[in-house]
């Protein structure tokens, strides 16, 4: 689930009070690509090349799964050693980079939750909560508790890519 942040500093303070464990604090650049023969907007897919402090990765994001209030989708990620070479391979295959999303992300572990606190260049502050579980009722309970404790009220269904494209 993604939310507009009521203030990232307050979220960090609350997570500390709740005993969350800090996982990372990093700058991330996500470059998204258009497929040469397929319209990802219509198929609800994305191809992302991510540059981060500890290396790079390429991720295919499948269509959103229906039947849940949470945003769920298949994600296939591959660690890569050389961001620039992968960018060149994609472009030689006909892919075109369409947008770069730049953010500062601070991540925490809280119980079974991963909480990502993002400051997105040009968009503002957001909080993402992720939970990997096979038990939807447990997931709903944990996310509801986190929403209450962190005072998260404004859910955001769009991806950062969609938000930036709308803003342009």
MITORGU-735930 format. One record per residue: z, y, x of N, C-alpha, C in turn; residue in one letter. Coordinates in steps of 0.1 Angstrom, whole numbers, plus 5000, padded with zeros to 4 digits. Each point is the difference from the previous one (the first is absolute). Last residue first. Example, Ala and Ser with C-alpha at 12.3 -4.5 7.8 and 13.67 -1.06 7.14 Angstrom:
+------+---------+--------+-------+----------+---------+------+---------+--------+------+
! n_up ! n_north ! n_east ! ca_up ! ca_north ! ca_east ! c_up ! c_north ! c_east ! resn !
+------+---------+--------+-------+----------+---------+------+---------+--------+------+
! 5071 !    4978 !   5128 !  5000 !     5011 !    5009 ! 5008 !    5011 !   4992 !    S !
! 4999 !    4943 !   5003 !  5000 !     5012 !    4991 ! 5000 !    5012 !   5009 !    A !
+------+---------+--------+-------+----------+---------+------+---------+--------+------+
//
This chain:
+------+---------+--------+-------+----------+---------+------+---------+--------+------+
! n_up ! n_north ! n_east ! ca_up ! ca_north ! ca_east ! c_up ! c_north ! c_east ! resn !
+------+---------+--------+-------+----------+---------+------+---------+--------+------+
! 4842 !    5157 !   5034 !  4988 !     5006 !    5006 ! 4991 !    5004 !   4989 !    X !
! 5040 !    4977 !   4989 !  5003 !     5013 !    5005 ! 4988 !    5007 !   5006 !    X !
! 4996 !    4955 !   4986 !  5002 !     5008 !    4989 ! 5002 !    5015 !   5004 !    X !
! 5000 !    4967 !   5034 !  4986 !     5002 !    4994 ! 5000 !    5009 !   4988 !    X !
! 5042 !    4988 !   5018 !  4993 !     5009 !    5009 ! 4986 !    5003 !   4995 !    X !
! 5026 !    4968 !   4977 !  5005 !     5013 !    4999 ! 4993 !    5011 !   5008 !    X !
! 4988 !    4954 !   5004 !  4996 !     5006 !    4987 ! 5005 !    5014 !   4998 !    X !
! 5015 !    4976 !   5038 !  4985 !     5003 !    5001 ! 4995 !    5006 !   4987 !    X !
! 5044 !    4985 !   5002 !  4999 !     5012 !    5007 ! 4985 !    5004 !   5001 !    X !
! 5011 !    4972 !   4958 !  5002 !     4998 !    5014 ! 4999 !    5013 !   5007 !    X !
! 5016 !    4995 !   4948 !  4988 !     5002 !    5009 ! 5004 !    4997 !   5014 !    X !
! 5032 !    5001 !   4964 !  4992 !     4988 !    4999 ! 4988 !    5000 !   5010 !    X !
! 5052 !    5023 !   4995 !  4986 !     5003 !    5004 ! 4992 !    4987 !   5000 !    X !
! 5051 !    5020 !   4977 !  4991 !     4990 !    5006 ! 4986 !    5005 !   5002 !    X !
! 5049 !    5024 !   4995 !  4986 !     5002 !    4998 ! 4992 !    4990 !   5007 !    X !
! 5048 !    5000 !   5002 !  4997 !     5001 !    4986 ! 4985 !    5001 !   4998 !    X !
! 5044 !    4989 !   5036 !  4986 !     5000 !    5000 ! 4995 !    4999 !   4985 !    X !
! 5045 !    5001 !   5026 !  4996 !     5010 !    4991 ! 4985 !    5002 !   4999 !    X !
! 5030 !    4968 !   5024 !  4992 !     5009 !    5008 ! 4994 !    5011 !   4991 !    X !
! 5027 !    4965 !   4981 !  5007 !     5005 !    5012 ! 4993 !    5011 !   5007 !    X !
! 4978 !    4978 !   4963 !  5012 !     5008 !    4996 ! 5007 !    5006 !   5012 !    X !
! 4963 !    4972 !   5008 !  4996 !     5012 !    4993 ! 5012 !    5009 !   4997 !    X !
! 5009 !    4957 !   5017 !  4995 !     5009 !    5010 ! 4996 !    5013 !   4994 !    X !
! 5011 !    4966 !   4971 !  5012 !     5005 !    5007 ! 4996 !    5010 !   5011 !    X !
! 4966 !    4978 !   4977 !  5006 !     5009 !    4991 ! 5013 !    5006 !   5007 !    X !
! 4976 !    4967 !   5023 !  4993 !     5012 !    5000 ! 5007 !    5010 !   4991 !    X !
! 5018 !    4957 !   5001 !  5002 !     5007 !    5013 ! 4993 !    5013 !   5000 !    X !
! 4994 !    4973 !   4961 !  5013 !     5004 !    5001 ! 5003 !    5008 !   5013 !    X !
! 4958 !    4980 !   4993 !  5001 !     5011 !    4991 ! 5015 !    5006 !   5001 !    X !
! 4989 !    4961 !   5024 !  4993 !     5011 !    5006 ! 5003 !    5012 !   4991 !    X !
! 5016 !    4959 !   4984 !  5008 !     5005 !    5012 ! 4993 !    5013 !   5006 !    X !
! 4976 !    4978 !   4966 !  5012 !     5007 !    4995 ! 5010 !    5005 !   5010 !    X !
! 4959 !    4976 !   5013 !  4998 !     5013 !    4994 ! 5012 !    5007 !   4994 !    X !
! 4993 !    4962 !   5039 !  5008 !     5002 !    4988 ! 4998 !    5014 !   4994 !    X !
! 4982 !    4983 !   5042 !  4994 !     4992 !    4990 ! 5007 !    5002 !   4986 !    X !
! 4995 !    5035 !   5044 !  5008 !     4990 !    4993 ! 4992 !    4993 !   4990 !    X !
! 5002 !    5044 !   5036 !  4993 !     4988 !    5000 ! 5009 !    4990 !   4993 !    X !
! 4996 !    5056 !   5001 !  5008 !     4988 !    4999 ! 4991 !    4988 !   4999 !    X !
! 5001 !    5059 !   5010 !  4993 !     4987 !    4999 ! 5011 !    4988 !   5000 !    X !
! 4993 !    5057 !   4992 !  5010 !     4989 !    5000 ! 4991 !    4987 !   4999 !    X !
! 4993 !    5056 !   5015 !  4994 !     4988 !    4995 ! 5011 !    4989 !   5001 !    X !
! 4995 !    5057 !   4998 !  5008 !     4989 !    5003 ! 4993 !    4988 !   4994 !    X !
! 4986 !    5054 !   5016 !  5000 !     4989 !    4991 ! 5009 !    4989 !   5005 !    X !
! 4980 !    5056 !   5007 !  5010 !     4990 !    5003 ! 5000 !    4989 !   4989 !    X !
! 4956 !    5033 !   5013 !  5014 !     5002 !    4998 ! 5008 !    4987 !   5003 !    X !
! 4951 !    5015 !   5005 !  5004 !     4995 !    4987 ! 5015 !    5002 !   4997 !    X !
! 4975 !    5012 !   5042 !  4992 !     5005 !    4989 ! 5004 !    4996 !   4986 !    X !
! 5017 !    4971 !   5040 !  4994 !     5012 !    5002 ! 4991 !    5004 !   4989 !    X !
! 5044 !    4970 !   4995 !  4985 !     4999 !    5001 ! 4994 !    5013 !   5002 !    X !
! 5048 !    4972 !   5005 !  4996 !     5014 !    4999 ! 4985 !    5000 !   5003 !    X !
! 5037 !    4959 !   4984 !  4988 !     5005 !    5006 ! 4999 !    5015 !   4998 !    X !
! 5033 !    4953 !   5000 !  5001 !     5014 !    4997 ! 4989 !    5007 !   5007 !    X !
! 5013 !    4948 !   4984 !  4992 !     5008 !    5008 ! 5001 !    5014 !   4995 !    X !
! 5028 !    4951 !   4995 !  4998 !     5014 !    4994 ! 4993 !    5008 !   5011 !    X !
! 5010 !    4946 !   4985 !  4995 !     5008 !    5010 ! 4997 !    5014 !   4994 !    X !
! 5034 !    4957 !   4983 !  4990 !     5010 !    4998 ! 4996 !    5006 !   5014 !    X !
! 5035 !    4967 !   4988 !  4987 !     4994 !    5001 ! 4988 !    5010 !   4999 !    X !
! 5045 !    5019 !   5015 !  5000 !     4987 !    4993 ! 4987 !    4994 !   5002 !    X !
! 4992 !    5040 !   5020 !  5012 !     5001 !    4991 ! 5000 !    4987 !   4991 !    X !
! 4974 !    5025 !   5046 !  5002 !     4988 !    4992 ! 5013 !    5002 !   4993 !    X !
! 4962 !    5038 !   5019 !  5014 !     4995 !    4999 ! 4999 !    4986 !   4993 !    X !
! 4966 !    5042 !   5026 !  5002 !     4989 !    4991 ! 5014 !    4994 !   5002 !    X !
! 4966 !    5046 !   5006 !  5013 !     4995 !    5005 ! 5003 !    4988 !   4990 !    X !
! 4954 !    5031 !   5015 !  5006 !     4990 !    4991 ! 5014 !    4996 !   5007 !    X !
! 4957 !    5039 !   4999 !  5012 !     4996 !    5007 ! 5007 !    4991 !   4991 !    X !
! 4945 !    5010 !   4999 !  5014 !     5001 !    4995 ! 5010 !    4997 !   5010 !    X !
! 4943 !    5007 !   4985 !  5010 !     5002 !    5011 ! 5014 !    5001 !   4994 !    X !
! 4947 !    4982 !   4987 !  5013 !     5004 !    4994 ! 5010 !    5000 !   5012 !    X !
! 4944 !    5004 !   4994 !  5011 !     4996 !    5009 ! 5013 !    5005 !   4994 !    X !
! 4946 !    4987 !   4981 !  5012 !     5009 !    5000 ! 5010 !    4994 !   5010 !    X !
! 4955 !    4983 !   4996 !  5000 !     5009 !    4989 ! 5012 !    5010 !   5000 !    X !
! 4966 !    4965 !   5033 !  5014 !     5005 !    4998 ! 4999 !    5011 !   4990 !    X !
! 4965 !    4959 !   5003 !  5001 !     5014 !    5002 ! 5015 !    5004 !   4998 !    X !
! 4967 !    4953 !   5011 !  5011 !     5006 !    4994 ! 5001 !    5015 !   5004 !    X !
! 4968 !    4967 !   5017 !  4996 !     5008 !    4989 ! 5011 !    5007 !   4992 !    X !
! 4999 !    4973 !   5042 !  4997 !     4991 !    4989 ! 4997 !    5008 !   4987 !    X !
! 5012 !    5022 !   5040 !  4988 !     4994 !    5003 ! 4996 !    4990 !   4989 !    X !
! 5042 !    5022 !   4997 !  4989 !     5009 !    4998 ! 4986 !    4994 !   5003 !    X !
! 5039 !    4974 !   5008 !  4999 !     5003 !    4985 ! 4988 !    5009 !   4998 !    X !
! 5012 !    4992 !   5044 !  4994 !     4988 !    4994 ! 4998 !    5003 !   4986 !    X !
! 5022 !    5033 !   5023 !  4986 !     5000 !    5004 ! 4993 !    4987 !   4994 !    X !
! 5047 !    5005 !   4994 !  4993 !     5011 !    4993 ! 4985 !    4999 !   5003 !    X !
! 5027 !    4972 !   5025 !  4998 !     4995 !    4986 ! 4993 !    5010 !   4991 !    X !
! 5010 !    5012 !   5044 !  4990 !     4990 !    5000 ! 4998 !    4995 !   4986 !    X !
! 5035 !    5030 !   5007 !  4987 !     5007 !    5002 ! 4989 !    4990 !   4999 !    X !
! 5045 !    4984 !   4999 !  4996 !     5007 !    4988 ! 4986 !    5006 !   5001 !    X !
! 5025 !    4959 !   5025 !  4992 !     5011 !    5003 ! 4994 !    5007 !   4988 !    X !
! 5028 !    4960 !   5000 !  5004 !     5006 !    5012 ! 4994 !    5014 !   5003 !    X !
! 5014 !    4973 !   4952 !  4989 !     5002 !    5009 ! 5005 !    5008 !   5013 !    X !
! 5017 !    4969 !   4952 !  5004 !     5009 !    5011 ! 4988 !    5000 !   5010 !    X !
! 4998 !    4990 !   4946 !  4998 !     4995 !    5013 ! 5003 !    5010 !   5011 !    X !
! 5007 !    4988 !   4943 !  5002 !     5009 !    5011 ! 4998 !    4992 !   5013 !    X !
! 4994 !    5000 !   4943 !  4997 !     4991 !    5011 ! 5000 !    5010 !   5013 !    X !
! 5018 !    5000 !   4945 !  4997 !     5007 !    5012 ! 4999 !    4991 !   5011 !    X !
! 5001 !    5003 !   4942 !  4999 !     4992 !    5012 ! 4997 !    5009 !   5012 !    X !
! 5028 !    5018 !   4958 !  4987 !     4997 !    5004 ! 5000 !    4991 !   5012 !    X !
! 5032 !    5031 !   4961 !  4999 !     4988 !    5008 ! 4985 !    4997 !   5003 !    X !
! 5037 !    5038 !   4977 !  4987 !     4999 !    5006 ! 5000 !    4988 !   5010 !    X !
! 5031 !    5004 !   4954 !  4999 !     5003 !    5015 ! 4986 !    4999 !   5004 !    X !
! 5011 !    4989 !   4957 !  5001 !     5014 !    5001 ! 5000 !    5004 !   5014 !    X !
! 4973 !    4957 !   4980 !  5013 !     5004 !    5006 ! 5001 !    5015 !   5000 !    X !
! 4961 !    4974 !   4986 !  5011 !     4993 !    4994 ! 5014 !    5003 !   5006 !    X !
! 4952 !    5001 !   5028 !  5004 !     5005 !    4987 ! 5013 !    4992 !   4995 !    X !
! 4980 !    5014 !   5051 !  5003 !     4989 !    4991 ! 5005 !    5006 !   4987 !    X !
! 4967 !    5024 !   5037 !  5013 !     4999 !    4995 ! 5001 !    4989 !   4990 !    X !
! 4963 !    4996 !   5039 !  5003 !     5007 !    4988 ! 5015 !    4999 !   4995 !    X !
! 4992 !    4994 !   5052 !  4993 !     4995 !    4989 ! 5004 !    5008 !   4987 !    X !
! 4999 !    5011 !   5055 !  5009 !     5001 !    4988 ! 4991 !    4996 !   4988 !    X !
! 5001 !    4995 !   5057 !  4992 !     5000 !    4988 ! 5010 !    5000 !   4989 !    X !
! 5006 !    5017 !   5053 !  5005 !     4994 !    4987 ! 4989 !    5001 !   4990 !    X !
! 5013 !    5004 !   5057 !  4989 !     5002 !    4990 ! 5005 !    4993 !   4987 !    X !
! 5026 !    5023 !   5047 !  4997 !     4989 !    4991 ! 4990 !    5004 !   4990 !    X !
! 5029 !    5015 !   5050 !  4991 !     5003 !    4989 ! 4998 !    4987 !   4992 !    X !
! 5042 !    5022 !   5033 !  4987 !     4993 !    5001 ! 4992 !    5004 !   4987 !    X !
! 5045 !    5018 !   5009 !  5000 !     4987 !    5007 ! 4987 !    4992 !   4999 !    X !
! 5005 !    5044 !   4980 !  5007 !     5001 !    5013 ! 4999 !    4987 !   5008 !    X !
! 4962 !    5006 !   4964 !  5014 !     5003 !    4999 ! 5006 !    5000 !   5014 !    X !
! 4952 !    4997 !   4967 !  5005 !     5003 !    5013 ! 5014 !    5004 !   4999 !    X !
! 4962 !    4972 !   4967 !  5012 !     5008 !    5002 ! 5003 !    5001 !   5015 !    X !
! 4959 !    4990 !   4962 !  5003 !     4998 !    5014 ! 5012 !    5009 !   5003 !    X !
! 4977 !    4978 !   4952 !  5008 !     5010 !    5007 ! 5002 !    4996 !   5015 !    X !
! 4973 !    4991 !   4949 !  5001 !     4995 !    5014 ! 5006 !    5011 !   5008 !    X !
! 4999 !    4984 !   4944 !  5000 !     5010 !    5011 ! 5000 !    4993 !   5013 !    X !
! 4991 !    4995 !   4941 !  5004 !     4994 !    5013 ! 5000 !    5011 !   5010 !    X !
! 4986 !    4998 !   4951 !  5014 !     5002 !    5003 ! 5005 !    4994 !   5013 !    X !
! 4955 !    5005 !   4979 !  5005 !     4986 !    5001 ! 5016 !    5001 !   5003 !    X !
! 4974 !    5040 !   4995 !  4997 !     4993 !    4988 ! 5007 !    4986 !   5001 !    X !
! 5003 !    5029 !   5037 !  5006 !     5006 !    4989 ! 4999 !    4992 !   4987 !    X !
! 4977 !    4987 !   5040 !  5014 !     4996 !    4999 ! 5008 !    5007 !   4989 !    X !
! 4948 !    4987 !   5007 !  5007 !     5012 !    4996 ! 5015 !    4996 !   4998 !    X !
! 4957 !    4978 !   5031 !  5010 !     4998 !    4989 ! 5008 !    5012 !   4998 !    X !
! 4969 !    4993 !   5037 !  4992 !     4995 !    4988 ! 5009 !    4998 !   4988 !    X !
! 5015 !    5019 !   5044 !  4986 !     5004 !    4999 ! 4992 !    4995 !   4987 !    X !
! 5054 !    5014 !   5004 !  4991 !     4988 !    5003 ! 4985 !    5004 !   4998 !    X !
! 5043 !    5033 !   5014 !  4991 !     4996 !    4989 ! 4991 !    4989 !   5005 !    X !
! 5051 !    5015 !   5019 !  4986 !     4998 !    5002 ! 4993 !    4997 !   4987 !    X !
! 5049 !    5024 !   5024 !  4994 !     4991 !    4989 ! 4985 !    5001 !   5001 !    X !
! 5046 !    5009 !   5033 !  4986 !     5004 !    4998 ! 4995 !    4989 !   4990 !    X !
! 5051 !    5018 !   5017 !  4992 !     4990 !    4992 ! 4986 !    5005 !   4998 !    X !
! 5046 !    5010 !   5033 !  4987 !     5005 !    4995 ! 4992 !    4989 !   4994 !    X !
! 5055 !    5013 !   5014 !  4990 !     4991 !    4996 ! 4987 !    5007 !   4996 !    X !
! 5053 !    5005 !   5026 !  4988 !     5007 !    4995 ! 4989 !    4990 !   4998 !    X !
! 5056 !    4990 !   4999 !  4987 !     5000 !    5008 ! 4990 !    5009 !   4993 !    X !
! 5050 !    4973 !   5001 !  4997 !     5014 !    4997 ! 4987 !    5002 !   5008 !    X !
! 5030 !    4953 !   4981 !  4992 !     5008 !    5009 ! 4999 !    5014 !   4996 !    X !
! 5033 !    4968 !   4983 !  4990 !     4991 !    5007 ! 4991 !    5007 !   5009 !    X !
! 5053 !    5005 !   4977 !  4987 !     5007 !    5004 ! 4991 !    4990 !   5008 !    X !
! 5038 !    4988 !   4962 !  4997 !     4999 !    5014 ! 4987 !    5006 !   5003 !    X !
! 5040 !    5008 !   4959 !  4987 !     4996 !    5004 ! 4998 !    5000 !   5015 !    X !
! 5039 !    5012 !   4971 !  5000 !     4990 !    5010 ! 4987 !    4995 !   5004 !    X !
! 5015 !    5036 !   4968 !  4999 !     4987 !    4994 ! 4999 !    4989 !   5011 !    X !
! 5001 !    5046 !   5013 !  5012 !     4997 !    4992 ! 5000 !    4986 !   4994 !    X !
! 4961 !    5015 !   5021 !  5011 !     4998 !    5010 ! 5013 !    4997 !   4994 !    X !
! 4964 !    5011 !   4972 !  4998 !     4987 !    5006 ! 5010 !    4997 !   5010 !    X !
! 5000 !    5043 !   4982 !  5005 !     4990 !    4990 ! 4998 !    4986 !   5006 !    X !
! 4983 !    5036 !   5026 !  5015 !     5000 !    4999 ! 5005 !    4990 !   4991 !    X !
! 4954 !    5005 !   5002 !  5005 !     4994 !    5012 ! 5015 !    5000 !   5000 !    X !
! 4979 !    5021 !   4965 !  4997 !     4986 !    4999 ! 5006 !    4993 !   5012 !    X !
! 5000 !    5047 !   4999 !  5011 !     4994 !    4991 ! 4998 !    4985 !   4999 !    X !
! 4967 !    5024 !   5024 !  5013 !     5000 !    5008 ! 5011 !    4994 !   4991 !    X !
! 4956 !    5005 !   4981 !  5002 !     4989 !    5009 ! 5013 !    5000 !   5008 !    X !
! 4987 !    5017 !   4950 !  5004 !     5006 !    5013 ! 5003 !    4989 !   5010 !    X !
! 4984 !    4990 !   4956 !  5008 !     5012 !    4997 ! 5005 !    5007 !   5012 !    X !
! 4954 !    4969 !   4995 !  5013 !     5001 !    5006 ! 5007 !    5013 !   4994 !    X !
! 4962 !    4968 !   4977 !  5001 !     5013 !    5007 ! 5015 !    5001 !   5004 !    X !
! 4981 !    4951 !   4996 !  5006 !     5011 !    4992 ! 4998 !    5013 !   5008 !    X !
! 4984 !    4943 !   4995 !  4999 !     5012 !    5008 ! 5005 !    5011 !   4991 !    X !
! 5003 !    4942 !   5006 !  5000 !     5012 !    4991 ! 5000 !    5012 !   5009 !    X !
+------+---------+--------+-------+----------+---------+------+---------+--------+------+
//
